[in-house]
Amino acid sequence: MKIKLENIVKVPISHEHPVGKQDIFCRACGLPVTTEDVKISFVCSECRHPVGESDKFCGICGGDLAGDIKKTEHYFTGAVEVSHFDSIKATIEDRKAKEKIARENKPDR
C-alpha cells in the first residue's frame, strides 16, 4: 500500500524585480515573492521509498501498492500539530479558490 504525504511548501510568485533565492519579500518594493502551496507525494508503506500515484509495485522492495492509501501523513518544516496543518491547508485552498474566481472574472483587455 501507499502512504500519502502532504507538505506545505513555499513556491515563487512571478515578480518584476530581481529576487534572491531565499527572499520571501522583494527588496525593491516589499511585496511577497513566495506563497504557500500543498505538495502531495507518495511513499511505499513497506520501505518508505518514493513511488508514483499510479505505481502498482514499489521499484525498490517490490511491495504491492494496490488498494487504498494506507494513511495520510502531514509534514512541515518544523513540528506542527495536525489540526494546525489542516488549518494552513484550508487557508491555502481558500486562497486558490479566490484566485481562480478572480482570474475567471477578469475582463479581457
The first five atom37 places (N, CA, C, CB, O) and aatype in JSON, in Angstrom:
{
  "aatype": [12, 11, 9, 11, 10, 6, 2, 9, 19, 11, 19, 14, 9, 15, 8, 6, 8, 14, 19, 7, 11, 5, 3, 9, 13, 4, 1, 0, 4, 7, 10, 14, 19, 16, 16, 6, 3, 19, 11, 9, 15, 13, 19, 4, 15, 6, 4, 1, 8, 14, 19, 7, 6, 15, 3, 11, 13, 4, 7, 9, 4, 7, 7, 3, 10, 0, 7, 3, 9, 11, 11, 16, 6, 8, 18, 13, 16, 7, 0, 19, 6, 19, 15, 8, 13, 3, 15, 9, 11, 0, 16, 9, 6, 3, 1, 11, 0, 11, 6, 11, 9, 0, 1, 6, 2, 11, 14, 3, 1],
  "atom_mask": [
    [1, 1, 1, 1, 1],
    [1, 1, 1, 1, 1],
    [1, 1, 1, 1, 1],
    [1, 1, 1, 1, 1],
    [1, 1, 1, 1, 1],
    [1, 1, 1, 1, 1],
    [1, 1, 1, 1, 1],
    [1, 1, 1, 1, 1],
    [1, 1, 1, 1, 1],
    [1, 1, 1, 1, 1],
    [1, 1, 1, 1, 1],
    [1, 1, 1, 1, 1],
    [1, 1, 1, 1, 1],
    [1, 1, 1, 1, 1],
    [1, 1, 1, 1, 1],
    [1, 1, 1, 1, 1],
    [1, 1, 1, 1, 1],
    [1, 1, 1, 1, 1],
    [1, 1, 1, 1, 1],
    [1, 1, 1, 0, 1],
    [1, 1, 1, 1, 1],
    [1, 1, 1, 1, 1],
    [1, 1, 1, 1, 1],
    [1, 1, 1, 1, 1],
    [1, 1, 1, 1, 1],
    [1, 1, 1, 1, 1],
    [1, 1, 1, 1, 1],
    [1, 1, 1, 1, 1],
    [1, 1, 1, 1, 1],
    [1, 1, 1, 0, 1],
    [1, 1, 1, 1, 1],
    [1, 1, 1, 1, 1],
    [1, 1, 1, 1, 1],
    [1, 1, 1, 1, 1],
    [1, 1, 1, 1, 1],
    [1, 1, 1, 1, 1],
    [1, 1, 1, 1, 1],
    [1, 1, 1, 1, 1],
    [1, 1, 1, 1, 1],
    [1, 1, 1, 1, 1],
    [1, 1, 1, 1, 1],
    [1, 1, 1, 1, 1],
    [1, 1, 1, 1, 1],
    [1, 1, 1, 1, 1],
    [1, 1, 1, 1, 1],
    [1, 1, 1, 1, 1],
    [1, 1, 1, 1, 1],
    [1, 1, 1, 1, 1],
    [1, 1, 1, 1, 1],
    [1, 1, 1, 1, 1],
    [1, 1, 1, 1, 1],
    [1, 1, 1, 0, 1],
    [1, 1, 1, 1, 1],
    [1, 1, 1, 1, 1],
    [1, 1, 1, 1, 1],
    [1, 1, 1, 1, 1],
    [1, 1, 1, 1, 1],
    [1, 1, 1, 1, 1],
    [1, 1, 1, 0, 1],
    [1, 1, 1, 1, 1],
    [1, 1, 1, 1, 1],
    [1, 1, 1, 0, 1],
    [1, 1, 1, 0, 1],
    [1, 1, 1, 1, 1],
    [1, 1, 1, 1, 1],
    [1, 1, 1, 1, 1],
    [1, 1, 1, 0, 1],
    [1, 1, 1, 1, 1],
    [1, 1, 1, 1, 1],
    [1, 1, 1, 1, 1],
    [1, 1, 1, 1, 1],
    [1, 1, 1, 1, 1],
    [1, 1, 1, 1, 1],
    [1, 1, 1, 1, 1],
    [1, 1, 1, 1, 1],
    [1, 1, 1, 1, 1],
    [1, 1, 1, 1, 1],
    [1, 1, 1, 0, 1],
    [1, 1, 1, 1, 1],
    [1, 1, 1, 1, 1],
    [1, 1, 1, 1, 1],
    [1, 1, 1, 1, 1],
    [1, 1, 1, 1, 1],
    [1, 1, 1, 1, 1],
    [1, 1, 1, 1, 1],
    [1, 1, 1, 1, 1],
    [1, 1, 1, 1, 1],
    [1, 1, 1, 1, 1],
    [1, 1, 1, 1, 1],
    [1, 1, 1, 1, 1],
    [1, 1, 1, 1, 1],
    [1, 1, 1, 1, 1],
    [1, 1, 1, 1, 1],
    [1, 1, 1, 1, 1],
    [1, 1, 1, 1, 1],
    [1, 1, 1, 1, 1],
    [1, 1, 1, 1, 1],
    [1, 1, 1, 1, 1],
    [1, 1, 1, 1, 1],
    [1, 1, 1, 1, 1],
    [1, 1, 1, 1, 1],
    [1, 1, 1, 1, 1],
    [1, 1, 1, 1, 1],
    [1, 1, 1, 1, 1],
    [1, 1, 1, 1, 1],
    [1, 1, 1, 1, 1],
    [1, 1, 1, 1, 1],
    [1, 1, 1, 1, 1],
    [1, 1, 1, 1, 1]
  ],
  "atom_positions": [
    [[0.83, -1.19, 0.0], [0.0, 0.0, 0.0], [0.87, 1.26, 0.0], [-0.94, -0.01, 1.21], [2.07, 1.21, 0.29]],
    [[0.24, 2.34, -0.33], [0.95, 3.62, -0.36], [0.61, 4.44, 0.88], [0.61, 4.42, -1.64], [-0.45, 4.27, 1.49]],
    [[1.52, 5.32, 1.22], [1.28, 6.34, 2.22], [1.29, 7.67, 1.48], [2.35, 6.3, 3.39], [2.23, 7.96, 0.73]],
    [[0.28, 8.47, 1.69], [0.19, 9.78, 1.06], [0.85, 10.8, 1.99], [-1.29, 10.17, 0.74], [0.53, 10.86, 3.18]],
    [[1.75, 11.59, 1.45], [2.42, 12.64, 2.21], [1.93, 13.99, 1.72], [3.96, 12.53, 2.07], [1.88, 14.24, 0.52]],
    [[1.57, 14.86, 2.64], [1.18, 16.22, 2.3], [2.14, 17.16, 3.01], [-0.3, 16.52, 2.7], [2.42, 17.0, 4.19]],
    [[2.65, 18.13, 2.27], [3.59, 19.08, 2.84], [3.22, 20.49, 2.42], [5.03, 18.74, 2.42], [2.8, 20.72, 1.29]],
    [[3.39, 21.42, 3.31], [3.23, 22.84, 2.98], [4.59, 23.33, 2.49], [2.7, 23.69, 4.21], [5.58, 23.22, 3.21]],
    [[4.63, 23.87, 1.27], [5.89, 24.34, 0.7], [5.75, 25.78, 0.24], [6.33, 23.44, -0.47], [4.65, 26.24, -0.06]],
    [[6.86, 26.48, 0.18], [6.91, 27.83, -0.37], [7.16, 27.71, -1.87], [8.02, 28.71, 0.33], [8.04, 26.98, -2.3]],
    [[6.37, 28.43, -2.66], [6.56, 28.45, -4.11], [6.72, 29.91, -4.56], [5.37, 27.76, -4.85], [6.07, 30.8, -4.02]],
    [[7.57, 30.14, -5.56], [7.79, 31.51, -6.01], [6.59, 32.08, -6.77], [9.03, 31.57, -6.9], [5.85, 31.36, -7.43]],
    [[6.43, 33.38, -6.64], [5.43, 34.13, -7.4], [6.23, 34.94, -8.43], [4.52, 35.07, -6.46], [7.25, 35.53, -8.09]],
    [[5.76, 34.97, -9.68], [6.49, 35.78, -10.67], [6.48, 37.23, -10.21], [5.86, 35.63, -12.09], [5.48, 37.74, -9.7]],
    [[7.61, 37.88, -10.41], [7.79, 39.23, -9.89], [8.64, 40.04, -10.85], [8.42, 39.2, -8.47], [9.5, 39.48, -11.53]],
    [[8.42, 41.34, -10.91], [9.12, 42.19, -11.88], [10.55, 42.55, -11.48], [8.35, 43.46, -12.09], [11.36, 42.87, -12.34]],
    [[10.86, 42.49, -10.19], [12.21, 42.84, -9.73], [13.04, 41.57, -9.52], [12.14, 43.66, -8.43], [12.49, 40.5, -9.28]],
    [[14.38, 41.7, -9.6], [15.21, 40.54, -9.29], [15.05, 40.16, -7.81], [16.71, 40.83, -9.62], [14.95, 41.03, -6.94]],
    [[15.01, 38.86, -7.54], [14.82, 38.38, -6.17], [15.86, 37.32, -5.85], [13.39, 37.81, -5.99], [16.24, 36.52, -6.7]],
    [[16.32, 37.34, -4.6], [17.25, 36.32, -4.13], [16.55, 34.99, -3.93], [0.0, 0.0, 0.0], [15.33, 34.94, -3.76]],
    [[17.33, 33.91, -3.94], [16.79, 32.56, -3.82], [15.99, 32.35, -2.52], [17.9, 31.55, -3.88], [14.98, 31.65, -2.53]],
    [[16.43, 32.95, -1.44], [15.78, 32.73, -0.15], [14.86, 33.88, 0.25], [16.82, 32.52, 0.91], [14.29, 33.85, 1.34]],
    [[14.71, 34.88, -0.61], [13.86, 36.02, -0.28], [12.39, 35.61, -0.19], [14.03, 37.14, -1.31], [11.91, 34.8, -0.98]],
    [[11.71, 36.16, 0.78], [10.27, 35.97, 0.92], [9.55, 37.24, 0.46], [9.89, 35.62, 2.39], [8.42, 37.18, -0.01]],
    [[10.23, 38.39, 0.62], [9.69, 39.68, 0.17], [10.69, 40.34, -0.77], [9.38, 40.6, 1.38], [11.9, 40.14, -0.64]],
    [[10.17, 41.12, -1.71], [11.0, 41.85, -2.66], [11.78, 42.95, -1.93], [10.14, 42.46, -3.81], [11.22, 43.67, -1.1]],
    [[13.05, 43.06, -2.24], [13.88, 44.07, -1.6], [13.63, 45.46, -2.19], [15.37, 43.7, -1.75], [13.97, 46.47, -1.57]],
    [[13.02, 45.52, -3.38], [12.77, 46.81, -4.03], [11.39, 47.39, -3.66], [12.88, 46.65, -5.53], [11.28, 48.59, -3.41]],
    [[10.35, 46.54, -3.64], [9.0, 47.06, -3.42], [8.31, 46.51, -2.18], [8.15, 46.77, -4.61], [7.27, 47.02, -1.78]],
    [[8.88, 45.49, -1.56], [8.32, 44.95, -0.33], [7.18, 43.96, -0.51], [0.0, 0.0, 0.0], [6.65, 43.45, 0.48]],
    [[6.8, 43.66, -1.77], [5.72, 42.69, -2.0], [6.22, 41.26, -1.77], [5.16, 42.84, -3.43], [7.41, 40.99, -1.94]],
    [[5.32, 40.35, -1.39], [5.74, 38.96, -1.22], [6.16, 38.36, -2.57], [4.61, 38.12, -0.6], [5.55, 38.66, -3.59]],
    [[7.18, 37.53, -2.55], [7.65, 36.87, -3.78], [7.48, 35.36, -3.69], [9.11, 37.21, -4.04], [7.87, 34.63, -4.6]],
    [[6.9, 34.88, -2.57], [6.57, 33.46, -2.43], [5.17, 33.34, -1.85], [7.61, 32.73, -1.53], [4.64, 34.27, -1.26]],
    [[4.6, 32.18, -2.04], [3.32, 31.84, -1.44], [3.41, 30.41, -0.96], [2.14, 32.04, -2.45], [4.38, 29.72, -1.27]],
    [[2.44, 29.95, -0.21], [2.44, 28.58, 0.27], [1.53, 27.74, -0.61], [2.0, 28.51, 1.74], [0.52, 28.21, -1.14]],
    [[1.9, 26.46, -0.76], [1.09, 25.52, -1.51], [1.19, 24.16, -0.83], [1.55, 25.44, -3.0], [2.08, 23.94, -0.01]],
    [[0.28, 23.27, -1.16], [0.32, 21.92, -0.61], [0.93, 21.0, -1.66], [-1.12, 21.43, -0.19], [0.42, 20.9, -2.78]],
    [[2.02, 20.33, -1.29], [2.67, 19.37, -2.18], [2.26, 17.97, -1.73], [4.24, 19.54, -2.18], [2.36, 17.64, -0.55]],
    [[1.8, 17.17, -2.68], [1.39, 15.8, -2.36], [2.35, 14.83, -3.04], [-0.09, 15.54, -2.82], [2.66, 14.98, -4.22]],
    [[2.8, 13.85, -2.28], [3.66, 12.8, -2.83], [3.28, 11.49, -2.15], [5.18, 13.12, -2.63], [2.48, 11.47, -1.21]],
    [[3.85, 10.39, -2.61], [3.52, 9.08, -2.08], [4.79, 8.3, -1.81], [2.61, 8.31, -3.06], [5.8, 8.47, -2.5]],
    [[4.75, 7.43, -0.8], [5.86, 6.52, -0.49], [5.29, 5.12, -0.27], [6.68, 7.0, 0.77], [4.11, 4.96, 0.07]],
    [[6.14, 4.13, -0.46], [5.79, 2.73, -0.19], [5.63, 2.56, 1.32], [6.87, 1.75, -0.76], [6.46, 3.06, 2.09]],
    [[4.59, 1.88, 1.76], [4.38, 1.69, 3.19], [5.35, 0.68, 3.79], [2.94, 1.24, 3.45], [5.5, 0.61, 5.01]],
    [[6.02, -0.1, 2.94], [6.99, -1.09, 3.43], [8.37, -0.47, 3.65], [7.09, -2.25, 2.45], [8.96, -0.63, 4.72]],
    [[8.89, 0.23, 2.62], [10.28, 0.72, 2.7], [10.4, 2.24, 2.71], [11.07, 0.17, 1.54], [11.5, 2.77, 2.85]],
    [[9.27, 2.95, 2.55], [9.21, 4.42, 2.54], [9.91, 5.04, 1.33], [9.84, 4.96, 3.81], [10.22, 6.23, 1.34]],
    [[10.17, 4.26, 0.29], [10.76, 4.8, -0.94], [9.69, 5.57, -1.71], [11.37, 3.65, -1.84], [8.54, 5.12, -1.77]],
    [[10.05, 6.73, -2.3], [9.06, 7.48, -3.09], [8.53, 6.65, -4.26], [9.69, 8.79, -3.62], [9.29, 5.98, -4.97]],
    [[7.22, 6.7, -4.45], [6.57, 5.99, -5.55], [5.59, 6.94, -6.22], [5.84, 4.7, -5.05], [5.21, 7.97, -5.65]],
    [[5.18, 6.59, -7.43], [4.19, 7.39, -8.15], [2.78, 7.05, -7.71], [0.0, 0.0, 0.0], [2.52, 5.97, -7.18]],
    [[1.88, 7.98, -7.92], [0.49, 7.78, -7.5], [-0.14, 6.57, -8.19], [-0.33, 9.03, -7.8], [-0.97, 5.89, -7.6]],
    [[0.26, 6.3, -9.44], [-0.35, 5.18, -10.18], [0.5, 3.91, -10.17], [-0.6, 5.61, -11.61], [0.12, 2.92, -10.79]],
    [[1.66, 3.92, -9.48], [2.5, 2.72, -9.41], [1.74, 1.58, -8.74], [3.82, 3.01, -8.65], [1.01, 1.79, -7.77]],
    [[1.93, 0.36, -9.27], [1.27, -0.81, -8.69], [2.2, -1.57, -7.74], [0.79, -1.74, -9.8], [1.74, -2.26, -6.83]],
    [[3.53, -1.44, -7.97], [4.52, -2.1, -7.12], [5.67, -1.15, -6.86], [5.04, -3.41, -7.77], [5.97, -0.28, -7.68]],
    [[6.32, -1.31, -5.71], [7.49, -0.5, -5.37], [8.68, -1.0, -6.16], [7.78, -0.54, -3.84], [8.92, -2.21, -6.22]],
    [[9.43, -0.1, -6.77], [10.6, -0.47, -7.55], [11.79, -0.88, -6.69], [0.0, 0.0, 0.0], [12.76, -1.43, -7.22]],
    [[11.76, -0.63, -5.4], [12.88, -0.96, -4.51], [12.64, -2.27, -3.77], [13.11, 0.17, -3.51], [13.49, -3.17, -3.83]],
    [[11.52, -2.4, -3.09], [11.28, -3.61, -2.29], [10.27, -4.57, -2.92], [10.79, -3.22, -0.91], [10.08, -5.68, -2.43]],
    [[9.63, -4.13, -4.01], [8.64, -4.98, -4.68], [7.3, -5.02, -3.98], [0.0, 0.0, 0.0], [6.42, -5.81, -4.34]],
    [[7.12, -4.17, -2.96], [5.87, -4.14, -2.21], [4.67, -3.85, -3.09], [0.0, 0.0, 0.0], [4.76, -3.06, -4.04]],
    [[3.56, -4.49, -2.79], [2.31, -4.29, -3.53], [1.7, -2.96, -3.12], [1.31, -5.47, -3.27], [1.41, -2.74, -1.94]],
    [[1.51, -2.06, -4.08], [0.99, -0.72, -3.8], [-0.5, -0.6, -4.12], [1.76, 0.32, -4.59], [-1.08, 0.47, -4.01]],
    [[-1.11, -1.72, -4.53], [-2.52, -1.7, -4.91], [-3.4, -1.45, -3.68], [-2.92, -3.02, -5.6], [-2.97, -1.67, -2.54]],
    [[-4.58, -1.02, -3.92], [-5.53, -0.81, -2.83], [-5.57, 0.64, -2.38], [0.0, 0.0, 0.0], [-4.93, 1.52, -2.97]],
    [[-6.31, 0.86, -1.34], [-6.48, 2.21, -0.82], [-5.18, 2.72, -0.21], [-7.59, 2.24, 0.22], [-4.29, 1.94, 0.13]],
    [[-5.1, 4.02, -0.09], [-3.96, 4.64, 0.58], [-4.02, 4.22, 2.05], [-3.96, 6.22, 0.43], [-5.06, 4.35, 2.7]],
    [[-2.9, 3.73, 2.56], [-2.86, 3.22, 3.93], [-3.17, 4.31, 4.95], [-1.49, 2.61, 4.23], [-3.96, 4.11, 5.87]],
    [[-2.54, 5.46, 4.76], [-2.79, 6.6, 5.66], [-2.23, 7.85, 5.0], [-2.14, 6.37, 7.06], [-1.5, 7.78, 4.01]],
    [[-2.58, 8.97, 5.56], [-2.04, 10.25, 5.1], [-1.21, 10.83, 6.23], [-3.18, 11.23, 4.67], [-1.66, 10.89, 7.38]],
    [[-0.01, 11.25, 5.9], [0.85, 11.89, 6.89], [1.06, 13.33, 6.47], [2.2, 11.15, 7.03], [1.17, 13.65, 5.29]],
    [[1.12, 14.2, 7.46], [1.39, 15.61, 7.22], [2.79, 15.91, 7.71], [0.34, 16.53, 7.92], [3.18, 15.48, 8.79]],
    [[3.52, 16.63, 6.91], [4.81, 17.07, 7.4], [5.01, 18.51, 6.99], [5.95, 16.17, 6.87], [4.41, 18.98, 6.02]],
    [[5.85, 19.18, 7.71], [6.01, 20.62, 7.59], [7.39, 20.94, 8.13], [4.89, 21.42, 8.35], [7.9, 20.2, 8.97]],
    [[8.0, 22.01, 7.67], [9.29, 22.39, 8.22], [9.1, 22.7, 9.69], [9.91, 23.61, 7.45], [8.46, 23.7, 10.04]],
    [[9.64, 21.88, 10.54], [9.41, 22.01, 11.98], [8.19, 21.2, 12.37], [0.0, 0.0, 0.0], [7.42, 20.77, 11.51]],
    [[8.02, 20.99, 13.63], [6.88, 20.2, 14.12], [5.6, 21.02, 14.02], [7.12, 19.74, 15.57], [5.6, 22.22, 14.3]],
    [[4.54, 20.37, 13.62], [3.26, 21.06, 13.53], [2.16, 20.07, 13.89], [3.04, 21.66, 12.11], [2.19, 18.92, 13.45]],
    [[1.21, 20.51, 14.67], [0.06, 19.68, 15.02], [-0.8, 19.47, 13.77], [-0.78, 20.33, 16.17], [-0.88, 20.35, 12.92]],
    [[-1.44, 18.32, 13.67], [-2.28, 18.02, 12.51], [-3.38, 19.07, 12.36], [-2.89, 16.62, 12.65], [-3.68, 19.48, 11.24]],
    [[-3.98, 19.5, 13.45], [-5.05, 20.5, 13.35], [-4.51, 21.81, 12.78], [-5.69, 20.74, 14.74], [-5.2, 22.49, 12.01]],
    [[-3.28, 22.17, 13.16], [-2.67, 23.39, 12.63], [-2.37, 23.21, 11.14], [-1.38, 23.73, 13.41], [-2.6, 24.13, 10.35]],
    [[-1.86, 22.04, 10.76], [-1.6, 21.74, 9.34], [-2.89, 21.87, 8.55], [-0.99, 20.32, 9.18], [-2.91, 22.5, 7.49]],
    [[-3.97, 21.26, 9.04], [-5.25, 21.32, 8.33], [-5.75, 22.75, 8.19], [-6.3, 20.48, 9.06], [-6.35, 23.09, 7.17]],
    [[-5.5, 23.58, 9.19], [-5.88, 24.98, 9.14], [-5.1, 25.71, 8.04], [-5.66, 25.66, 10.51], [-5.67, 26.47, 7.27]],
    [[-3.78, 25.47, 7.98], [-2.95, 26.08, 6.95], [-3.41, 25.61, 5.57], [-1.45, 25.74, 7.16], [-3.53, 26.42, 4.65]],
    [[-3.65, 24.31, 5.44], [-4.09, 23.75, 4.16], [-5.42, 24.36, 3.72], [-4.23, 22.21, 4.26], [-5.59, 24.69, 2.54]],
    [[-6.36, 24.52, 4.64], [-7.66, 25.12, 4.31], [-7.48, 26.56, 3.85], [-8.61, 25.06, 5.52], [-8.16, 26.99, 2.91]],
    [[-6.59, 27.3, 4.48], [-6.32, 28.68, 4.09], [-5.76, 28.73, 2.67], [-5.34, 29.35, 5.07], [-6.17, 29.58, 1.87]],
    [[-4.83, 27.83, 2.35], [-4.25, 27.78, 1.01], [-5.32, 27.43, -0.02], [-3.09, 26.74, 0.96], [-5.39, 28.07, -1.07]],
    [[-6.15, 26.43, 0.27], [-7.19, 26.03, -0.67], [-8.2, 27.16, -0.88], [-7.91, 24.77, -0.17], [-8.69, 27.35, -2.0]],
    [[-8.52, 27.91, 0.18], [-9.42, 29.05, 0.07], [-8.81, 30.14, -0.81], [-9.74, 29.61, 1.48], [-9.49, 30.71, -1.66]],
    [[-7.51, 30.43, -0.6], [-6.82, 31.44, -1.41], [-6.82, 31.03, -2.88], [-5.38, 31.64, -0.91], [-7.08, 31.86, -3.75]],
    [[-6.53, 29.75, -3.16], [-6.51, 29.28, -4.55], [-7.88, 29.41, -5.2], [-6.04, 27.81, -4.6], [-7.98, 29.79, -6.37]],
    [[-8.94, 29.1, -4.46], [-10.3, 29.22, -5.0], [-10.63, 30.67, -5.33], [-11.33, 28.65, -4.01], [-11.22, 30.95, -6.37]],
    [[-10.24, 31.59, -4.44], [-10.49, 33.01, -4.69], [-9.69, 33.51, -5.89], [-10.13, 33.84, -3.44], [-10.2, 34.3, -6.69]],
    [[-8.43, 33.05, -6.02], [-7.61, 33.45, -7.17], [-8.21, 32.93, -8.47], [-6.17, 32.93, -7.01], [-8.2, 33.63, -9.48]],
    [[-8.74, 31.69, -8.44], [-9.36, 31.12, -9.64], [-10.58, 31.93, -10.05], [-9.76, 29.66, -9.4], [-10.77, 32.22, -11.23]],
    [[-11.41, 32.3, -9.08], [-12.61, 33.09, -9.36], [-12.21, 34.46, -9.94], [-13.46, 33.27, -8.08], [-12.82, 34.95, -10.89]],
    [[-11.16, 35.07, -9.34], [-10.7, 36.37, -9.83], [-10.2, 36.27, -11.26], [-9.6, 36.93, -8.92], [-10.47, 37.16, -12.07]],
    [[-9.46, 35.19, -11.6], [-8.97, 35.0, -12.97], [-10.12, 34.82, -13.94], [-8.03, 33.79, -13.05], [-10.11, 35.37, -15.04]],
    [[-11.13, 34.03, -13.53], [-12.27, 33.77, -14.4], [-13.12, 35.02, -14.63], [-13.13, 32.68, -13.81], [-13.73, 35.16, -15.69]],
    [[-13.16, 35.91, -13.65], [-13.98, 37.13, -13.76], [-13.21, 38.33, -14.28], [-14.56, 37.47, -12.42], [-13.77, 39.41, -14.43]],
    [[-11.92, 38.14, -14.57], [-11.09, 39.26, -15.05], [-11.5, 39.59, -16.48], [-9.56, 38.9, -14.98], [-11.52, 38.72, -17.34]],
    [[-11.82, 40.86, -16.74], [-12.22, 41.24, -18.11], [-11.02, 41.13, -19.07], [-12.8, 42.69, -18.13], [-9.89, 41.43, -18.71]],
    [[-11.32, 40.7, -20.3], [-10.27, 40.63, -21.32], [-9.87, 42.04, -21.74], [-10.74, 39.82, -22.56], [-10.7, 42.95, -21.82]],
    [[-8.59, 42.2, -22.0], [-8.09, 43.53, -22.42], [-8.0, 43.62, -23.91], [-6.72, 43.83, -21.81], [-7.61, 44.65, -24.45]]
  ]
}
